[in-house]
Amino acid sequence: MAKKKWARIIVGLQCKECNATNYQTMLNKTNTGKLELQKYCKKEKKHTKHVSKEKLK
Ligand SMILES: [Zn+2]
């Protein structure tokens, strides 16, 4: 595997409805717009919109 020089950050994907952070994903630093995805929320047991949330460590 070739190492890539792009800095990557880990962001959380937060449910818009109950604010639970259900997922984590990696983004390139150059690519950090607001990300909105339809994801399954474990708490609500349904698909909801999840928004990327930065500053996750
Ligand atoms: Zn939820």
N, CA, C, O and the ligand as a Tripos MOL2 file, in Angstrom:
@<TRIPOS>MOLECULE
protein
  229   227    58     0     0
PROTEIN
NO_CHARGES

@<TRIPOS>ATOM
      1 N           0.8310   -1.2030    0.0000 N.3       1 MET1
      2 CA          0.0000    0.0000    0.0000 C.3       1 MET1
      3 C           0.8700    1.2610    0.0000 C.2       1 MET1
      4 O           1.7460    1.4140    0.8520 O.2       1 MET1
      5 N           0.6380    2.1190   -0.9130 N.am      2 ALA2
      6 CA          1.4030    3.3630   -0.9780 C.3       2 ALA2
      7 C           0.8750    4.3320    0.0690 C.2       2 ALA2
      8 O          -0.3300    4.4880    0.2610 O.2       2 ALA2
      9 N           1.7900    4.9520    0.7130 N.am      3 LYS3
     10 CA          1.3650    5.9420    1.7090 C.3       3 LYS3
     11 C           0.9900    7.2390    1.0120 C.2       3 LYS3
     12 O           1.6800    7.7180    0.1120 O.2       3 LYS3
     13 N          -0.1040    7.7740    1.4540 N.am      4 LYS4
     14 CA         -0.5340    9.0310    0.8650 C.3       4 LYS4
     15 C          -0.2070   10.1690    1.8060 C.2       4 LYS4
     16 O          -0.2820   10.0350    3.0270 O.2       4 LYS4
     17 N           0.1510   11.2710    1.2220 N.am      5 LYS5
     18 CA          0.6170   12.3780    2.0520 C.3       5 LYS5
     19 C          -0.5170   13.2320    2.5970 C.2       5 LYS5
     20 O          -0.3190   14.0410    3.5040 O.2       5 LYS5
     21 N          -1.6790   13.0500    2.0500 N.am      6 TRP6
     22 CA         -2.7930   13.8830    2.5040 C.3       6 TRP6
     23 C          -3.0760   13.6340    3.9660 C.2       6 TRP6
     24 O          -3.1340   12.4950    4.4280 O.2       6 TRP6
     25 N          -3.2460   14.6950    4.6580 N.am      7 ALA7
     26 CA         -3.6250   14.5670    6.0570 C.3       7 ALA7
     27 C          -5.0740   14.1080    6.1140 C.2       7 ALA7
     28 O          -5.9340   14.6110    5.3900 O.2       7 ALA7
     29 N          -5.3150   13.1800    6.9570 N.am      8 ARG8
     30 CA         -6.6790   12.7120    7.1030 C.3       8 ARG8
     31 C          -7.1660   13.0200    8.5040 C.2       8 ARG8
     32 O          -6.4140   12.9540    9.4770 O.2       8 ARG8
     33 N          -8.3970   13.3450    8.5770 N.am      9 ILE9
     34 CA         -8.9770   13.6010    9.8880 C.3       9 ILE9
     35 C         -10.1430   12.6610   10.1050 C.2       9 ILE9
     36 O         -10.8120   12.2390    9.1610 O.2       9 ILE9
     37 N         -10.3650   12.3520   11.3230 N.am     10 ILE10
     38 CA        -11.5010   11.5020   11.6590 C.3      10 ILE10
     39 C         -12.6550   12.3990   12.0730 C.2      10 ILE10
     40 O         -12.5180   13.2690   12.9330 O.2      10 ILE10
     41 N         -13.7650   12.1680   11.4540 N.am     11 VAL11
     42 CA        -14.9450   12.9400   11.8370 C.3      11 VAL11
     43 C         -16.0440   11.9820   12.3000 C.2      11 VAL11
     44 O         -16.1080   10.8260   11.8810 O.2      11 VAL11
     45 N         -16.8670   12.4790   13.1410 N.am     12 GLY12
     46 CA        -18.0090   11.6930   13.5630 C.3      12 GLY12
     47 C         -19.2010   12.0180   12.6910 C.2      12 GLY12
     48 O         -19.3370   13.1360   12.1940 O.2      12 GLY12
     49 N         -20.0490   11.0490   12.5100 N.am     13 LEU13
     50 CA        -21.2960   11.3060   11.7990 C.3      13 LEU13
     51 C         -22.4180   11.3120   12.8270 C.2      13 LEU13
     52 O         -22.7120   10.3120   13.4810 O.2      13 LEU13
     53 N         -23.0180   12.4650   12.9360 N.am     14 GLN14
     54 CA        -23.9950   12.6580   13.9930 C.3      14 GLN14
     55 C         -25.4140   12.6730   13.4350 C.2      14 GLN14
     56 O         -25.7000   13.3340   12.4360 O.2      14 GLN14
     57 N         -26.2710   11.9510   14.0840 N.am     15 CYS15
     58 CA        -27.6730   11.9060   13.6890 C.3      15 CYS15
     59 C         -28.3090   13.2740   13.8970 C.2      15 CYS15
     60 O         -28.1650   13.8980   14.9480 O.2      15 CYS15
     61 N         -29.0120   13.7180   12.8690 N.am     16 LYS16
     62 CA        -29.6290   15.0420   12.9650 C.3      16 LYS16
     63 C         -30.8290   15.0520   13.8920 C.2      16 LYS16
     64 O         -31.2190   16.1040   14.3990 O.2      16 LYS16
     65 N         -31.4100   13.8960   14.1130 N.am     17 GLU17
     66 CA        -32.6430   13.8740   14.8890 C.3      17 GLU17
     67 C         -32.4170   13.6520   16.3770 C.2      17 GLU17
     68 O         -33.0650   14.2900   17.2070 O.2      17 GLU17
     69 N         -31.5090   12.7590   16.7150 N.am     18 CYS18
     70 CA        -31.2960   12.5130   18.1500 C.3      18 CYS18
     71 C         -29.8880   12.8860   18.5960 C.2      18 CYS18
     72 O         -29.5380   12.7220   19.7650 O.2      18 CYS18
     73 N         -29.0810   13.3880   17.6650 N.am     19 ASN19
     74 CA        -27.7290   13.8670   17.9730 C.3      19 ASN19
     75 C         -26.7640   12.8000   18.4620 C.2      19 ASN19
     76 O         -25.7190   13.1280   19.0240 O.2      19 ASN19
     77 N         -27.0840   11.5610   18.2650 N.am     20 ALA20
     78 CA        -26.1460   10.5060   18.6140 C.3      20 ALA20
     79 C         -25.0840   10.4050   17.5310 C.2      20 ALA20
     80 O         -25.3840   10.4690   16.3390 O.2      20 ALA20
     81 N         -23.8550   10.2490   17.9560 N.am     21 THR21
     82 CA        -22.7860   10.0530   16.9780 C.3      21 THR21
     83 C         -22.6500    8.5610   16.7220 C.2      21 THR21
     84 O         -22.1050    7.8210   17.5420 O.2      21 THR21
     85 N         -23.1410    8.1430   15.6040 N.am     22 ASN22
     86 CA        -23.2370    6.7140   15.3360 C.3      22 ASN22
     87 C         -22.1050    6.1670   14.4990 C.2      22 ASN22
     88 O         -21.8390    4.9660   14.5280 O.2      22 ASN22
     89 N         -21.4460    7.0090   13.7650 N.am     23 TYR23
     90 CA        -20.4090    6.5260   12.8550 C.3      23 TYR23
     91 C         -19.1890    7.4200   12.9240 C.2      23 TYR23
     92 O         -19.2450    8.5740   13.3490 O.2      23 TYR23
     93 N         -18.0900    6.8420   12.4900 N.am     24 GLN24
     94 CA        -16.8810    7.6300   12.3150 C.3      24 GLN24
     95 C         -16.3820    7.3990   10.9140 C.2      24 GLN24
     96 O         -16.4800    6.2970   10.3740 O.2      24 GLN24
     97 N         -15.8540    8.4350   10.3390 N.am     25 THR25
     98 CA        -15.3130    8.2750    9.0080 C.3      25 THR25
     99 C         -14.0720    9.1410    8.8420 C.2      25 THR25
    100 O         -13.8600   10.1040    9.5780 O.2      25 THR25
    101 N         -13.2690    8.7800    7.8700 N.am     26 MET26
    102 CA        -12.0530    9.5340    7.6160 C.3      26 MET26
    103 C         -12.2540   10.4370    6.4120 C.2      26 MET26
    104 O         -12.8220   10.0290    5.3990 O.2      26 MET26
    105 N         -11.7880   11.6530    6.5370 N.am     27 LEU27
    106 CA        -11.8630   12.5840    5.4180 C.3      27 LEU27
    107 C         -10.4850   13.1410    5.1270 C.2      27 LEU27
    108 O          -9.6490   13.2640    6.0220 O.2      27 LEU27
    109 N         -10.2600   13.4710    3.8930 N.am     28 ASN28
    110 CA         -9.0700   14.2500    3.5790 C.3      28 ASN28
    111 C          -9.2660   15.6570    4.0940 C.2      28 ASN28
    112 O         -10.3760   16.1890    4.0900 O.2      28 ASN28
    113 N          -8.1880   16.2450    4.5310 N.am     29 LYS29
    114 CA         -8.3180   17.6000    5.0620 C.3      29 LYS29
    115 C          -8.7460   18.6070    3.9990 C.2      29 LYS29
    116 O          -9.3540   19.6350    4.2990 O.2      29 LYS29
    117 N          -8.4230   18.2930    2.7830 N.am     30 THR30
    118 CA         -8.7940   19.1860    1.6930 C.3      30 THR30
    119 C         -10.2810   19.1040    1.3750 C.2      30 THR30
    120 O         -10.8040   19.8650    0.5610 O.2      30 THR30
    121 N         -10.9220   18.2000    2.0090 N.am     31 ASN31
    122 CA        -12.2530   17.8070    1.5700 C.3      31 ASN31
    123 C         -13.2910   17.9470    2.6770 C.2      31 ASN31
    124 O         -14.2220   17.1470    2.7660 O.2      31 ASN31
    125 N         -13.1310   18.9530    3.5070 N.am     32 THR32
    126 CA        -13.9330   18.9870    4.7130 C.3      32 THR32
    127 C         -15.1150   19.9300    4.6290 C.2      32 THR32
    128 O         -15.2770   20.8210    5.4630 O.2      32 THR32
    129 N         -15.9110   19.7320    3.6480 N.am     33 GLY33
    130 CA        -17.1820   20.4480    3.6540 C.3      33 GLY33
    131 C         -18.1310   19.7180    4.5780 C.2      33 GLY33
    132 O         -17.7910   18.6680    5.1220 O.2      33 GLY33
    133 N         -19.2890   20.2530    4.7540 N.am     34 LYS34
    134 CA        -20.2670   19.5160    5.5490 C.3      34 LYS34
    135 C         -20.7650   18.3360    4.7460 C.2      34 LYS34
    136 O         -21.1840   18.4450    3.5940 O.2      34 LYS34
    137 N         -20.6970   17.2390    5.3980 N.am     35 LEU35
    138 CA        -21.0860   16.0050    4.7390 C.3      35 LEU35
    139 C         -22.4330   15.5780    5.3130 C.2      35 LEU35
    140 O         -22.6420   15.5810    6.5260 O.2      35 LEU35
    141 N         -23.3260   15.2170    4.4220 N.am     36 GLU36
    142 CA        -24.6180   14.7760    4.9100 C.3      36 GLU36
    143 C         -24.9570   13.4420    4.2750 C.2      36 GLU36
    144 O         -24.9860   13.3080    3.0520 O.2      36 GLU36
    145 N         -25.2100   12.4760    5.1090 N.am     37 LEU37
    146 CA        -25.4540   11.1340    4.6060 C.3      37 LEU37
    147 C         -26.7000   10.5410    5.2380 C.2      37 LEU37
    148 O         -27.0540   10.8270    6.3820 O.2      37 LEU37
    149 N         -27.3340    9.7180    4.4580 N.am     38 GLN38
    150 CA        -28.4590    8.9570    4.9850 C.3      38 GLN38
    151 C         -27.9000    7.6870    5.6170 C.2      38 GLN38
    152 O         -27.3570    6.8240    4.9270 O.2      38 GLN38
    153 N         -28.0390    7.5830    6.9350 N.am     39 LYS39
    154 CA        -27.4460    6.4490    7.6320 C.3      39 LYS39
    155 C         -28.4440    5.8600    8.6110 C.2      39 LYS39
    156 O         -29.4220    6.4930    9.0060 O.2      39 LYS39
    157 N         -28.1600    4.6390    8.9800 N.am     40 TYR40
    158 CA        -29.0190    3.9700    9.9330 C.3      40 TYR40
    159 C         -28.6870    4.3990   11.3530 C.2      40 TYR40
    160 O         -27.5390    4.2980   11.7850 O.2      40 TYR40
    161 N         -29.6720    4.8700   12.0650 N.am     41 CYS41
    162 CA        -29.4700    5.2550   13.4520 C.3      41 CYS41
    163 C         -29.8700    4.1030   14.3530 C.2      41 CYS41
    164 O         -31.0140    3.6480   14.3370 O.2      41 CYS41
    165 N         -28.9150    3.6420   15.1340 N.am     42 LYS42
    166 CA        -29.1780    2.4880   16.0000 C.3      42 LYS42
    167 C         -30.1830    2.8310   17.0890 C.2      42 LYS42
    168 O         -30.9890    1.9960   17.5000 O.2      42 LYS42
    169 N         -30.1200    4.0620   17.5400 N.am     43 LYS43
    170 CA        -31.0080    4.4450   18.6260 C.3      43 LYS43
    171 C         -32.4690    4.4750   18.1990 C.2      43 LYS43
    172 O         -33.3670    4.0210   18.9070 O.2      43 LYS43
    173 N         -32.6640    5.0320   17.0090 N.am     44 GLU44
    174 CA        -34.0460    5.1770   16.5640 C.3      44 GLU44
    175 C         -34.5010    4.0300   15.6890 C.2      44 GLU44
    176 O         -35.6790    3.9040   15.3540 O.2      44 GLU44
    177 N         -33.5330    3.1920   15.3220 N.am     45 LYS45
    178 CA        -33.8130    2.0420   14.4700 C.3      45 LYS45
    179 C         -34.4620    2.4360   13.1560 C.2      45 LYS45
    180 O         -35.4110    1.8040   12.6920 O.2      45 LYS45
    181 N         -33.9310    3.4870   12.5740 N.am     46 LYS46
    182 CA        -34.3860    3.8770   11.2510 C.3      46 LYS46
    183 C         -33.2940    4.6980   10.5830 C.2      46 LYS46
    184 O         -32.3190    5.0980   11.2180 O.2      46 LYS46
    185 N         -33.4720    4.9360    9.3150 N.am     47 HIS47
    186 CA        -32.5040    5.7480    8.5920 C.3      47 HIS47
    187 C         -32.8160    7.2200    8.7900 C.2      47 HIS47
    188 O         -33.9510    7.6680    8.6300 O.2      47 HIS47
    189 N         -31.7840    7.9500    9.1380 N.am     48 THR48
    190 CA        -31.9460    9.3860    9.3130 C.3      48 THR48
    191 C         -30.7710   10.0810    8.6550 C.2      48 THR48
    192 O         -29.8150    9.4360    8.2240 O.2      48 THR48
    193 N         -30.8470   11.3680    8.5820 N.am     49 LYS49
    194 CA        -29.7150   12.1120    8.0510 C.3      49 LYS49
    195 C         -28.6440   12.2830    9.1200 C.2      49 LYS49
    196 O         -28.9250   12.6360   10.2650 O.2      49 LYS49
    197 N         -27.4310   12.0260    8.7140 N.am     50 HIS50
    198 CA        -26.2910   12.1960    9.6060 C.3      50 HIS50
    199 C         -25.3770   13.2690    9.0310 C.2      50 HIS50
    200 O         -25.1320   13.3100    7.8250 O.2      50 HIS50
    201 N         -24.8870   14.1160    9.8850 N.am     51 VAL51
    202 CA        -24.0160   15.1990    9.4590 C.3      51 VAL51
    203 C         -22.6230   14.9830   10.0180 C.2      51 VAL51
    204 O         -22.4590   14.5090   11.1420 O.2      51 VAL51
    205 N         -21.6430   15.3280    9.2410 N.am     52 SER52
    206 CA        -20.2760   15.1730    9.7190 C.3      52 SER52
    207 C         -19.9750   16.2130   10.7890 C.2      52 SER52
    208 O         -20.3900   17.3690   10.7090 O.2      52 SER52
    209 N         -19.2490   15.7600   11.7730 N.am     53 LYS53
    210 CA        -18.9250   16.6130   12.8950 C.3      53 LYS53
    211 C         -17.4250   16.5020   13.1300 C.2      53 LYS53
    212 O         -16.8980   15.4140   13.3600 O.2      53 LYS53
    213 N         -16.7600   17.6170   13.0700 N.am     54 GLU54
    214 CA        -15.3050   17.5630   13.1790 C.3      54 GLU54
    215 C         -14.8320   17.4920   14.6210 C.2      54 GLU54
    216 O         -15.6170   17.4130   15.5660 O.2      54 GLU54
    217 N         -13.5130   17.5250   14.7420 N.am     55 LYS55
    218 CA        -12.8590   17.5580   16.0480 C.3      55 LYS55
    219 C         -13.1660   16.3420   16.8840 C.2      55 LYS55
    220 O         -13.4430   16.4440   18.0800 O.2      55 LYS55
    221 N         -13.1170   15.2140   16.2580 N.am     56 LEU56
    222 CA        -13.2530   13.9790   16.9990 C.3      56 LEU56
    223 C         -11.8540   13.4140   17.2030 C.2      56 LEU56
    224 O         -11.0410   13.3820   16.2800 O.2      56 LEU56
    225 N         -11.5930   12.9760   18.4070 N.am     57 LYS57
    226 CA        -10.2390   12.4510   18.6480 C.3      57 LYS57
    227 C         -10.2930   11.0020   19.0810 C.2      57 LYS57
    228 O          -9.2530   10.3920   19.3290 O.2      57 LYS57
    229 ZN        -30.8780    9.2040   15.6740 Zn       58 ZN58
@<TRIPOS>BOND
     1     1     2 1
     2     2     3 1
     3     3     4 2
     4     3     5 am
     5     5     6 1
     6     6     7 1
     7     7     8 2
     8     7     9 am
     9     9    10 1
    10    10    11 1
    11    11    12 2
    12    11    13 am
    13    13    14 1
    14    14    15 1
    15    15    16 2
    16    15    17 am
    17    17    18 1
    18    18    19 1
    19    19    20 2
    20    19    21 am
    21    21    22 1
    22    22    23 1
    23    23    24 2
    24    23    25 am
    25    25    26 1
    26    26    27 1
    27    27    28 2
    28    27    29 am
    29    29    30 1
    30    30    31 1
    31    31    32 2
    32    31    33 am
    33    33    34 1
    34    34    35 1
    35    35    36 2
    36    35    37 am
    37    37    38 1
    38    38    39 1
    39    39    40 2
    40    39    41 am
    41    41    42 1
    42    42    43 1
    43    43    44 2
    44    43    45 am
    45    45    46 1
    46    46    47 1
    47    47    48 2
    48    47    49 am
    49    49    50 1
    50    50    51 1
    51    51    52 2
    52    51    53 am
    53    53    54 1
    54    54    55 1
    55    55    56 2
    56    55    57 am
    57    57    58 1
    58    58    59 1
    59    59    60 2
    60    59    61 am
    61    61    62 1
    62    62    63 1
    63    63    64 2
    64    63    65 am
    65    65    66 1
    66    66    67 1
    67    67    68 2
    68    67    69 am
    69    69    70 1
    70    70    71 1
    71    71    72 2
    72    71    73 am
    73    73    74 1
    74    74    75 1
    75    75    76 2
    76    75    77 am
    77    77    78 1
    78    78    79 1
    79    79    80 2
    80    79    81 am
    81    81    82 1
    82    82    83 1
    83    83    84 2
    84    83    85 am
    85    85    86 1
    86    86    87 1
    87    87    88 2
    88    87    89 am
    89    89    90 1
    90    90    91 1
    91    91    92 2
    92    91    93 am
    93    93    94 1
    94    94    95 1
    95    95    96 2
    96    95    97 am
    97    97    98 1
    98    98    99 1
    99    99   100 2
   100    99   101 am
   101   101   102 1
   102   102   103 1
   103   103   104 2
   104   103   105 am
   105   105   106 1
   106   106   107 1
   107   107   108 2
   108   107   109 am
   109   109   110 1
   110   110   111 1
   111   111   112 2
   112   111   113 am
   113   113   114 1
   114   114   115 1
   115   115   116 2
   116   115   117 am
   117   117   118 1
   118   118   119 1
   119   119   120 2
   120   119   121 am
   121   121   122 1
   122   122   123 1
   123   123   124 2
   124   123   125 am
   125   125   126 1
   126   126   127 1
   127   127   128 2
   128   127   129 am
   129   129   130 1
   130   130   131 1
   131   131   132 2
   132   131   133 am
   133   133   134 1
   134   134   135 1
   135   135   136 2
   136   135   137 am
   137   137   138 1
   138   138   139 1
   139   139   140 2
   140   139   141 am
   141   141   142 1
   142   142   143 1
   143   143   144 2
   144   143   145 am
   145   145   146 1
   146   146   147 1
   147   147   148 2
   148   147   149 am
   149   149   150 1
   150   150   151 1
   151   151   152 2
   152   151   153 am
   153   153   154 1
   154   154   155 1
   155   155   156 2
   156   155   157 am
   157   157   158 1
   158   158   159 1
   159   159   160 2
   160   159   161 am
   161   161   162 1
   162   162   163 1
   163   163   164 2
   164   163   165 am
   165   165   166 1
   166   166   167 1
   167   167   168 2
   168   167   169 am
   169   169   170 1
   170   170   171 1
   171   171   172 2
   172   171   173 am
   173   173   174 1
   174   174   175 1
   175   175   176 2
   176   175   177 am
   177   177   178 1
   178   178   179 1
   179   179   180 2
   180   179   181 am
   181   181   182 1
   182   182   183 1
   183   183   184 2
   184   183   185 am
   185   185   186 1
   186   186   187 1
   187   187   188 2
   188   187   189 am
   189   189   190 1
   190   190   191 1
   191   191   192 2
   192   191   193 am
   193   193   194 1
   194   194   195 1
   195   195   196 2
   196   195   197 am
   197   197   198 1
   198   198   199 1
   199   199   200 2
   200   199   201 am
   201   201   202 1
   202   202   203 1
   203   203   204 2
   204   203   205 am
   205   205   206 1
   206   206   207 1
   207   207   208 2
   208   207   209 am
   209   209   210 1
   210   210   211 1
   211   211   212 2
   212   211   213 am
   213   213   214 1
   214   214   215 1
   215   215   216 2
   216   215   217 am
   217   217   218 1
   218   218   219 1
   219   219   220 2
   220   219   221 am
   221   221   222 1
   222   222   223 1
   223   223   224 2
   224   223   225 am
   225   225   226 1
   226   226   227 1
   227   227   228 2
@<TRIPOS>SUBSTRUCTURE
     1 MET1         2 RESIDUE 1 A MET
     2 ALA2         6 RESIDUE 1 A ALA
     3 LYS3        10 RESIDUE 1 A LYS
     4 LYS4        14 RESIDUE 1 A LYS
     5 LYS5        18 RESIDUE 1 A LYS
     6 TRP6        22 RESIDUE 1 A TRP
     7 ALA7        26 RESIDUE 1 A ALA
     8 ARG8        30 RESIDUE 1 A ARG
     9 ILE9        34 RESIDUE 1 A ILE
    10 ILE10       38 RESIDUE 1 A ILE
    11 VAL11       42 RESIDUE 1 A VAL
    12 GLY12       46 RESIDUE 1 A GLY
    13 LEU13       50 RESIDUE 1 A LEU
    14 GLN14       54 RESIDUE 1 A GLN
    15 CYS15       58 RESIDUE 1 A CYS
    16 LYS16       62 RESIDUE 1 A LYS
    17 GLU17       66 RESIDUE 1 A GLU
    18 CYS18       70 RESIDUE 1 A CYS
    19 ASN19       74 RESIDUE 1 A ASN
    20 ALA20       78 RESIDUE 1 A ALA
    21 THR21       82 RESIDUE 1 A THR
    22 ASN22       86 RESIDUE 1 A ASN
    23 TYR23       90 RESIDUE 1 A TYR
    24 GLN24       94 RESIDUE 1 A GLN
    25 THR25       98 RESIDUE 1 A THR
    26 MET26      102 RESIDUE 1 A MET
    27 LEU27      106 RESIDUE 1 A LEU
    28 ASN28      110 RESIDUE 1 A ASN
    29 LYS29      114 RESIDUE 1 A LYS
    30 THR30      118 RESIDUE 1 A THR
    31 ASN31      122 RESIDUE 1 A ASN
    32 THR32      126 RESIDUE 1 A THR
    33 GLY33      130 RESIDUE 1 A GLY
    34 LYS34      134 RESIDUE 1 A LYS
    35 LEU35      138 RESIDUE 1 A LEU
    36 GLU36      142 RESIDUE 1 A GLU
    37 LEU37      146 RESIDUE 1 A LEU
    38 GLN38      150 RESIDUE 1 A GLN
    39 LYS39      154 RESIDUE 1 A LYS
    40 TYR40      158 RESIDUE 1 A TYR
    41 CYS41      162 RESIDUE 1 A CYS
    42 LYS42      166 RESIDUE 1 A LYS
    43 LYS43      170 RESIDUE 1 A LYS
    44 GLU44      174 RESIDUE 1 A GLU
    45 LYS45      178 RESIDUE 1 A LYS
    46 LYS46      182 RESIDUE 1 A LYS
    47 HIS47      186 RESIDUE 1 A HIS
    48 THR48      190 RESIDUE 1 A THR
    49 LYS49      194 RESIDUE 1 A LYS
    50 HIS50      198 RESIDUE 1 A HIS
    51 VAL51      202 RESIDUE 1 A VAL
    52 SER52      206 RESIDUE 1 A SER
    53 LYS53      210 RESIDUE 1 A LYS
    54 GLU54      214 RESIDUE 1 A GLU
    55 LYS55      218 RESIDUE 1 A LYS
    56 LEU56      222 RESIDUE 1 A LEU
    57 LYS57      226 RESIDUE 1 A LYS
    58 ZN58       229 GROUP 0 **** ****
